[in-house]
């Protein structure tokens, strides 16, 4: 078939008519899209995307035209023409030649006609042209484009520019336009005064609009904002009268003005005192703008007023310094905005972290009763409820949801590390949490929480056997004046490494700092670390040094020093001496459970088993709320010390189930449980809170 015959048959089969439908539809779509893409907030490059889709889609349309429009007709024709003449009936040379060109098959098998061959040849050529054209568009608009952000759909601009648009007067009284002007001025002043961001006023928008119109550039206020001023957020509002009361509504939109970020609750006040409404709106707007992007926003039903938010910021800064003044600012923030949830849950945490569990639990019950249905708030309440119940797995899971909202906030990051290591004993999870924050942002001299992050990370690494990595991370702090938590982990790492000289140098440095109480505690802990490694000789050196120092002080020892003296004598296996010291110490001790257990173990070694049983019977009767397995843990220590492995493991299991934490001195880190560490039951206890 020649080209002219092919064109003629295309006309007969209405091929060009169907192709014109695609072309005209594409042209209409391009025209419509060119008008609507900007109002929809789409980037200019989206027009290029549309052209590519239409261009590449054209060959597919041509094929689909053949598949569903032309092929059925062509198949019927081929079958009909083919069955008219067979090889047996063909007589003329022309008929035989036609049979060779046309394959005659059974139904379901392709028939090859001259028109089909010509059609697909044309399709192939058109496909090449379409692909070549598409490649030119891609090269011009994508490959040679340095700013790849041009190809992405617009996000909220990342800047501190905040536009405040005129508040709409819906009162039908033009004399009340002044209220809208006051609201705008009040909010702009608050933004500037509190350094929340850079203000774009209605006058700036108006000026830009006039200038652009004078330059014969199509513009409108929204277009000027989005294309030229590009704020990150836009404050809008409206007001009206109802029964003599002024109602004022405000909201904050994204910079493209196609998404409402927050709509504040309606404010109502006396129409004669509009500033009452305006001040409340300003506080809500500033509270939102000031806290946007911070984790607390996920907790709040509505943004707090700005005064309350500033007070909370003060309390949060004091928390990182572990200042007792934190509670004052928390209470003032609550007083400034009674709907502000974050300081209320912070107040629960304040008392919980200071072991004042009864007060914390009481506050939590009140907070739970007044909390609505917001999932994030209920999640945090469930977290602390789990903490008070000793349900460590739930405490870990619920806080993890909160942590995922803001993994880079130091306090939240630290809490997640503590929960992973001490609540559920997952040292392998600590590193991922730790590395979420760049360590270069820390100022250990002014951030106790930052120091404790190193402590938790170091303890987790030691649990995983990464001794060298722990030393490398913490060694720079060996000669500092503070960082006591870090020095404890570093001491443990040196002991495990077998670097006796480094251990001795570290202890000597601590002694020279003059922190006598801390030095005595560290000497005892160092001796215990050596005992756990089986090196009784090295352990004895440290026990003896601290014991000699305490003997020299004599009656001048404080209560805490007397307790350390008794424990040192016990671990030196001087049981008659530890018994005497403990009997004298116990009546005034604040830690009756622990000291009584040491006394019972001393009685046991001194052959006074009946006295030992009586003491432990008293310990068993010391159970009370919020102990989190402390009594069961002490009973487990007593029975482990006496060689009753089965009873020790039973009580240890009860202790972990009640919420006893995995600290640097408990469970696998407790010298008294070293004989149990290889048992299957003990390993199950260590994984008690693991999933599955």
C-alpha positions in Angstrom: 0.0 0.0 0.0 1.3 3.4 -1.0 1.1 6.5 1.2 -1.8 8.1 -0.7 -3.8 4.9 -0.4 -3.0 4.8 3.4 -4.2 8.4 3.8 -7.4 7.6 1.9 -8.1 4.6 4.1 -7.4 6.6 7.3 -10.1 9.1 6.2 -12.5 6.2 5.5 -11.8 4.7 8.9 -12.1 8.1 10.6 -8.6 7.9 12.0 -7.9 11.6 11.6 -11.3 12.4 13.2 -10.4 10.5 16.3 -6.8 12.0 16.4 -8.3 15.4 16.2 -10.4 14.7 19.4 -7.1 14.0 21.3 -5.4 17.1 19.9 -8.3 19.5 20.5 -8.9 18.0 24.0 -5.2 18.5 24.8 -5.2 22.1 23.6 -8.3 22.8 25.7 -6.8 21.2 28.8 -3.6 23.2 28.4 -5.6 26.5 28.1 -7.7 25.7 31.2 -4.7 24.5 33.2 -2.8 27.7 32.4 -5.5 29.7 34.1 -6.1 27.5 37.2 -2.7 26.2 38.2 -1.8 29.4 40.1 -5.0 29.6 42.2 -4.5 26.0 43.1 -1.0 26.8 44.4 0.8 24.6 41.8 4.3 25.5 40.5 4.8 26.8 37.0 6.7 23.7 36.2 3.5 21.7 36.5 2.6 23.0 33.0 5.7 21.3 31.7 4.6 18.1 33.5 1.3 18.3 31.7 2.9 18.8 28.3 5.1 15.8 28.8 2.2 13.6 29.8 0.1 14.7 26.8 3.1 14.3 24.4 4.1 10.8 25.6 0.4 9.9 25.8 -0.2 10.6 22.1 1.5 7.4 20.8 -0.4 5.4 23.4 -3.7 7.0 22.2 -2.9 6.0 18.6 -2.3 2.4 19.7 -5.5 2.3 21.7 -7.3 3.7 18.7 -6.1 0.7 16.7 -6.7 -1.8 19.5 -10.3 -0.9 20.2 -11.5 0.9 17.1 -9.7 -0.3 14.0 -8.6 -3.8 14.9 -12.0 -5.3 15.3 -13.0 -4.0 11.8 -9.7 -5.0 10.3 -10.0 -8.5 11.7 -13.5 -9.0 10.4 -12.3 -7.8 6.9 -9.2 -9.9 6.9 -11.2 -13.0 7.9 -13.8 -12.4 5.3 -11.4 -11.6 2.5 -9.1 -14.5 3.4 -11.9 -17.0 3.4 -13.1 -16.0 -0.1 -9.9 -17.4 -1.7 -7.9 -20.3 -0.4 -4.8 -21.9 -1.8 -6.9 -24.6 -3.4 -9.2 -22.2 -5.2 -6.7 -19.6 -6.3 -6.2 -19.6 -10.0 -4.8 -16.3 -11.0 -1.3 -15.0 -10.1 -2.8 -11.9 -8.5 -4.9 -14.1 -6.0 -1.9 -16.2 -5.2 0.2 -13.1 -4.6 -2.5 -11.7 -2.3 -2.5 -14.9 -0.3 1.2 -14.7 0.3 0.8 -11.1 1.7 -2.2 -12.0 3.8 -1.8 -14.7 6.5 -5.0 -16.6 7.0 -5.3 -18.1 10.5 -7.9 -19.3 12.8 -9.9 -16.9 15.0 -7.7 -15.4 17.8 -4.6 -15.2 15.6 -3.5 -11.8 14.1 -4.1 -11.0 10.5 -1.5 -8.9 8.8 -2.9 -6.4 6.2 -1.1 -3.7 4.3 -3.0 -1.0 6.2 -2.0 -2.5 9.5 1.7 -2.5 8.6 1.5 1.1 7.3 -0.4 2.1 10.5 2.1 0.7 12.9 5.0 2.1 10.8 3.4 5.5 11.2 2.9 4.8 15.0 6.6 4.0 15.3 7.7 7.2 13.6 5.3 9.3 15.7 6.6 7.6 18.9 10.2 8.5 18.0 9.2 12.1 17.4 7.2 12.2 20.7 10.2 10.7 22.6 12.6 13.1 20.9 10.4 16.1 21.8 10.0 14.9 25.3 13.8 14.5 25.7 14.3 18.1 24.6 11.8 19.4 27.1 13.4 17.3 29.9 16.8 18.6 29.0 15.7 22.2 28.8 13.7 22.2 32.0 15.2 19.5 34.2 18.7 18.4 33.4 20.0 22.0 32.9 18.1 23.3 35.8 20.3 24.1 38.8 17.5 24.8 41.3 15.7 21.5 41.6 13.2 23.1 44.0 11.5 24.4 40.9 10.2 20.9 40.2 8.5 20.4 43.6 5.1 21.4 44.7 5.2 24.4 47.0 5.7 23.9 50.7 5.3 26.4 53.4 8.1 28.9 52.9 10.9 28.4 55.4 11.4 31.9 56.7 10.2 34.1 59.6 8.1 36.4 57.6 4.5 36.7 58.9 1.8 38.6 57.0 -1.0 40.2 58.9 -3.9 40.9 56.6 -6.8 43.3 57.3 -9.5 41.9 59.5 -12.8 41.8 57.6 -15.6 43.9 59.1 -18.9 42.0 58.9 -20.8 44.3 61.2 -22.3 46.3 58.2 -21.2 49.4 60.2 -18.3 51.2 58.5 -17.6 53.1 61.7 -16.4 49.9 63.2 -13.6 49.5 60.7 -11.3 50.9 63.4 -11.7 47.6 65.3 -10.1 45.7 62.4 -7.3 48.2 62.2 -6.7 48.0 66.0 -6.6 44.2 65.8 -4.0 44.3 63.0 -1.8 46.9 64.8 -2.1 45.0 68.1 -1.0 41.7 66.5 1.8 43.2 64.5 3.1 45.0 67.6 3.1 41.7 69.6 5.0 39.9 66.8 7.6 42.6 66.7 7.9 43.2 70.4 8.4 39.5 71.2 10.6 38.9 68.1 8.4 36.1 66.8 9.1 37.0 63.2 9.4 39.7 60.5 6.0 41.4 60.0 4.4 42.1 56.6 1.7 44.7 57.2 -1.4 45.3 55.1 0.2 48.6 54.0 3.3 46.8 52.6 1.0 44.4 50.6 -0.9 47.4 49.3 2.2 49.3 48.3 3.6 46.3 46.4 0.2 45.8 44.7 0.1 49.4 43.5 3.7 49.4 42.3 3.2 46.2 40.3 0.0 47.5 38.8 1.8 50.6 37.7 4.4 48.5 36.1 1.6 46.8 34.1 2.2 43.5 35.8 -1.0 41.5 36.6 -1.4 41.4 40.4 -3.7 41.0 43.3 -3.1 41.0 47.0 -2.9 37.2 47.2 -0.6 37.0 44.2 1.7 39.7 45.6 2.0 37.8 48.8 2.7 34.4 47.2 4.9 35.6 44.3 6.9 38.5 45.8 6.6 38.8 49.6 6.4 35.0 50.2 5.6 34.9 54.0 5.7 31.6 55.9 2.3 32.3 57.5 -0.6 34.6 57.0 -2.8 35.9 59.8 -6.4 36.7 58.9 -9.5 37.5 60.8 -13.1 38.7 60.8 -15.5 40.2 63.3 -19.2 40.9 63.7 -21.9 41.9 66.2 -24.4 39.6 67.8 -26.9 40.9 70.4 -24.6 43.8 71.3 -21.6 41.6 71.8 -18.5 41.7 69.6 -17.4 38.4 68.2 -13.9 38.1 66.8 -12.6 35.1 64.8 -9.0 34.7 63.6 -6.9 32.0 61.9 -3.4 31.4 60.6 -2.9 30.1 57.0 0.2 28.9 55.2 2.2 31.2 53.0 0.4 30.0 49.9 -3.0 30.8 51.5 -4.4 27.4 50.4 -4.3 25.7 53.8 -5.5 26.8 57.2 -2.9 25.9 59.8 -5.0 26.8 62.8 -8.4 28.4 63.4 -8.7 29.9 66.8 -11.8 29.6 69.0 -14.2 32.6 68.7 -13.6 35.4 71.1 -16.5 37.3 72.6 -16.5 40.6 74.5 -18.5 43.8 75.1 -18.8 45.8 71.9 -17.7 48.9 73.9 -14.5 47.2 75.0 -13.0 45.7 71.8 -9.5 45.6 73.2 -10.5 42.8 75.5 -11.2 40.6 72.4 -8.2 41.9 70.5 -5.8 41.2 73.4 -7.1 37.6 73.7 -6.7 37.1 70.0 -3.2 38.5 70.0 -2.2 36.1 72.8 -3.5 33.1 70.9 -1.9 34.2 67.7 1.5 34.8 69.3 1.2 31.6 71.3 0.8 29.7 68.1 3.4 31.5 66.1 5.9 31.3 68.9 5.5 27.6 69.5 4.9 26.4 65.9 7.2 23.5 65.1 7.8 22.6 68.7 6.6 19.4 70.2 4.1 21.0 72.6 1.9 22.0 69.7 1.0 18.4 69.1 -0.3 18.2 72.7 -2.5 21.3 72.7 -6.2 21.4 71.8 -5.7 25.1 71.1 -2.5 27.2 71.1 -1.7 28.7 74.5 -1.7 32.4 75.1 1.7 34.0 74.7 2.2 34.9 78.3 1.7 31.3 79.4 3.9 30.1 76.6 6.8 32.4 77.6 6.5 31.2 81.3 6.6 27.6 80.1 9.7 28.3 78.1 11.3 29.6 81.3 10.3 26.5 83.1 11.7 24.3 80.3 15.0 26.0 80.4 15.2 25.6 84.2 14.4 21.9 83.8 17.5 21.4 81.8 19.5 23.0 84.7 17.4 20.9 87.2 16.6 24.1 89.1 14.0 24.0 91.9 12.6 27.3 90.5 11.1 25.3 87.6 8.0 24.5 89.6 7.3 28.3 90.2 7.2 29.0 86.4 5.1 25.9 85.7 2.5 27.0 88.2 2.5 30.6 86.7 2.1 29.2 83.2 -0.9 27.2 84.3 -2.4 30.2 86.1 -1.9 32.3 82.9 -3.7 29.8 80.7 -5.7 27.1 82.4 -6.2 25.2 79.1 -2.4 24.9 78.6 -1.8 21.1 78.9 2.0 21.0 78.6 2.9 22.7 82.0 0.3 20.5 83.7 1.9 17.3 82.5 5.3 18.9 83.3 4.2 19.4 86.8 3.4 15.7 87.1 6.9 14.9 85.7 8.5 17.4 88.1 7.2 15.5 91.2 7.7 12.1 89.6 11.3 12.7 88.8 11.9 13.7 92.5 10.3 10.5 93.7 7.3 12.3 95.2 5.0 9.8 93.5 1.9 10.4 95.7 1.7 14.1 94.7 2.5 13.3 91.1 -0.2 10.6 90.9 -2.7 12.9 92.5 -2.0 15.6 90.0 -2.3 13.1 87.2 -5.7 12.0 88.3 -7.0 15.5 88.3 -5.5 16.1 84.9 -6.9 12.9 83.5 -10.4 13.9 84.7 -10.3 17.3 82.9 -8.6 16.1 79.7 -10.7 15.8 76.5 -10.3 13.4 73.7 -7.1 14.6 72.0 -5.1 11.5 71.3 -1.7 13.0 72.2 -2.8 14.2 75.6 -4.4 10.9 76.4 -1.2 9.2 75.3 0.9 11.1 77.8 -1.6 10.5 80.6 -1.5 6.8 79.7 2.3 7.0 79.8 2.4 8.3 83.4 -0.3 5.9 84.5 1.9 3.1 83.2 4.8 4.5 85.1 2.9 4.6 88.4 1.7 1.0 87.8 5.2 -0.2 87.0 4.1 -1.2 83.5 7.4 -0.5 81.9 6.5 -1.8 78.4 3.5 0.5 78.1 5.5 3.4 79.5 8.1 2.9 76.8 5.6 2.5 73.9 3.5 5.5 74.8 6.4 7.8 75.3 7.9 6.6 72.0 4.8 8.1 70.2 5.6 11.4 71.9 9.3 11.1 71.1 8.6 10.5 67.4 7.1 14.0 67.2 10.3 15.7 68.2 13.3 13.3 68.4 15.8 16.2 68.5 14.5 17.9 71.6 17.2 17.2 74.3 14.9 16.4 77.2 12.6 14.2 75.2 15.6 12.5 73.6 17.1 11.8 77.0 13.9 10.5 78.4 13.6 8.1 75.5 17.1 6.8 76.1 16.4 6.3 79.8 13.2 4.4 79.0 14.9 2.2 76.5 17.8 1.3 78.8 16.4 1.4 82.3 12.7 0.6 81.8 12.8 -2.2 79.2 16.5 -3.0 79.1 17.0 -2.4 75.3 20.6 -1.1 75.1 20.6 -1.8 71.4 17.9 0.8 70.9 19.9 3.6 72.6 22.3 4.4 69.9 19.7 5.3 67.3 18.0 7.6 69.8 21.3 9.1 70.8 22.5 9.9 67.3 19.3 11.7 66.5 20.9 14.8 68.0 24.3 16.1 66.8 26.6 15.9 69.8 28.2 19.3 68.8 25.1 21.1 70.0 25.8 20.1 73.7 27.2 22.4 76.3 27.9 20.0 79.2 28.8 22.8 81.6 25.3 24.3 81.3 23.2 21.2 80.6 23.0 18.4 83.2 20.6 16.5 80.9 23.3 16.5 78.2 25.7 14.9 80.6 23.2 12.2 81.5 22.8 11.4 77.8 26.5 10.5 77.8 26.0 8.4 80.9 23.1 6.4 79.4 24.9 6.0 76.0 28.0 4.8 77.8 26.1 2.3 79.9 24.3 1.0 76.8 27.6 0.6 75.0 29.1 -1.3 77.9 26.1 -3.7 77.9 26.8 -4.4 74.3 30.5 -5.0 74.9 31.7 -1.8 73.2 34.3 -1.0 75.8 36.8 0.8 73.5 34.1 3.0 72.0 32.9 4.0 75.4 36.4 5.0 76.5 37.0 6.9 73.3 33.7 8.8 73.8 34.1 9.7 77.5 37.9 10.0 77.9 37.9 13.7 77.1 36.0 14.3 80.3 38.3 12.4 82.6 40.1 15.5 83.8 37.2 17.9 84.1 35.9 19.2 87.4 32.4 18.1 86.9 30.6 15.4 84.8 30.3 12.9 87.7 27.9 10.7 85.8 30.3 10.4 82.9 33.2 9.5 85.2 31.3 6.6 86.7 30.8 5.0 83.2 34.4 5.8 82.3 35.6 4.0 85.5 33.5 0.9 84.6 35.0 0.9 81.1 38.6 1.1 82.4 37.9 -1.7 84.9 36.5 -3.9 82.1 39.4 -3.0 79.9 41.8 -4.0 82.7 43.5 -0.6 82.6 44.3 -0.4 86.3 46.5 2.7 85.9 43.7 4.7 84.2 41.3 3.7 87.0 43.7 4.8 89.7 44.4 8.1 87.9 40.7 8.8 87.6 40.1 8.1 91.3 43.0 10.3 92.2 41.7 13.2 90.1 38.3 12.9 91.8 40.0 13.0 95.2 42.0 16.1 94.3 38.8 17.9 93.4 37.9 17.9 97.0 34.5 16.2 96.5 35.0 13.9 99.5 31.5 12.3 99.5 31.6 11.7 95.8 35.1 10.2 96.1 34.1 7.8 98.8 31.1 6.6 96.7 33.2 6.2 93.6 35.9 4.2 95.5 33.1 1.8 96.7 31.7 1.5 93.2 35.2 0.9 91.8 35.8 -1.9 94.3 32.4 -3.5 93.3 33.3 -3.3 89.6 36.5 -5.2 90.3 34.6 -7.8 92.3 32.3 -8.4 89.4 35.3 -9.1 87.2 36.6 -11.5 89.8 39.6 -9.4 90.7 39.3 -9.3 94.5 42.8 -8.1 95.0 42.2 -4.8 93.1 38.8 -4.5 94.7 40.4 -4.8 98.1 42.8 -1.9 97.4 39.9 0.5 96.8 37.8 -0.8 99.7 40.8 -0.5 102.1 41.6 3.1 101.0 38.1 4.4 101.6 37.7 2.4 104.8 40.9 3.8 106.2 39.8 7.3 105.3 36.5 6.7 107.1 38.2 5.4 110.2 40.3 8.6 110.4 37.2 10.7 110.3 35.7 8.7 113.2 32.6 10.4 114.7 32.7 13.2 112.1 31.2 11.0 109.5 27.9 12.1 108.1 24.9 9.8 107.8 25.6 9.1 104.2 29.2 8.4 104.9 28.3 6.0 107.7 26.1 4.1 105.2 29.0 3.9 102.8 31.3 2.7 105.6 28.8 -0.1 106.5 28.5 -1.2 102.9 32.3 -1.1 102.4 32.8 -3.3 105.5 30.2 -5.7 104.1 31.8 -6.1 100.7 35.2 -6.5 102.4 33.6 -9.5 104.0 34.2 -8.0 107.5 30.7 -9.2 108.5 31.0 -8.7 112.3 32.1 -5.1 111.7 29.4 -4.4 109.1 26.8 -5.9 111.6 27.9 -3.5 114.3 27.9 -0.5 112.0 24.5 -1.4 110.5 22.9 -1.9 113.9 24.1 1.5 115.0 23.1 3.1 111.7 19.7 1.5 111.0 17.5 3.6 113.5 18.4 6.8 111.7 18.6 5.5 108.1 16.3 6.9 105.5 16.7 3.8 103.4 15.3 1.2 105.8 14.8 -1.5 103.2 18.4 -1.5 101.8 20.1 -1.1 105.1 18.0 -3.8 106.8 18.8 -6.2 104.0 22.5 -5.6 104.5 22.1 -6.2 108.2 20.2 -9.4 107.6 22.9 -10.7 105.3 25.5 -9.8 107.9 23.5 -11.8 110.5 23.4 -14.7 108.1 27.2 -14.8 107.6 27.7 -14.4 111.4 25.6 -17.5 112.1 22.6 -15.6 113.5 20.1 -17.0 111.1 17.1 -16.4 113.3 17.9 -12.7 113.5 18.4 -12.6 109.8 14.9 -14.1 109.2 13.3 -11.7 111.6 14.9 -8.7 109.8 13.8 -9.9 106.4 10.3 -10.6 107.8 10.2 -6.9 108.7 11.5 -5.9 105.3 8.7 -7.9 103.7 6.2 -6.0 105.8 7.6 -2.6 104.5 5.6 -2.9 101.3 3.8 0.2 100.2 2.6 2.0 97.1 5.0 3.4 94.5 7.9 1.1 95.6 8.2 -0.5 92.1 9.4 -3.9 93.4 11.9 -2.6 95.9 11.0 -5.1 98.7 11.0 -8.0 96.3 14.3 -6.9 94.9 15.8 -6.8 98.4 14.4 -10.3 99.2 16.0 -11.5 96.0 19.4 -10.1 97.1 19.1 -11.7 100.5 18.3 -15.2 99.1 21.0 -14.9 96.3 23.5 -14.0 99.0 22.4 -17.1 101.0 22.7 -19.4 98.0 19.0 -20.0 97.6 19.0 -19.5 93.9 15.3 -20.6 93.2 13.9 -18.2 95.8 16.2 -15.4 94.6 15.0 -15.8 91.0 11.3 -15.9 92.1 11.6 -12.6 94.0 13.7 -11.0 91.2 11.0 -11.9 88.7 8.4 -10.3 91.0 10.6 -7.2 91.3 11.0 -6.7 87.5 7.2 -7.2 87.0 6.5 -4.5 89.5 8.6 -2.0 87.6 12.1 -2.3 89.2 14.5 -0.5 86.8 17.6 -1.7 85.2 20.2 0.8 86.5 24.0 0.9 86.8 23.7 -1.0 90.1 20.8 -3.4 89.7 20.1 -6.8 88.1 23.1 -7.6 85.8 25.1 -4.8 87.4 24.5 -6.0 91.0 27.5 -7.9 92.4 25.2 -10.2 94.5 23.5 -11.5 91.4 26.7 -12.5 89.5 26.3 -16.2 90.2 22.8 -16.1 88.6 23.8 -14.4 85.4 24.4 -17.6 83.4 21.0 -19.1 84.3 18.2 -19.1 81.7 15.7 -17.7 84.3 17.9 -14.7 84.9 18.2 -14.0 81.1 14.4 -14.2 80.9 14.2 -11.6 83.6 16.5 -9.3 81.6 14.2 -9.5 78.6 10.9 -9.4 80.7 9.7 -6.2 79.0 10.8 -7.0 75.5 8.1 -7.4 72.8 7.0 -11.0 72.2 
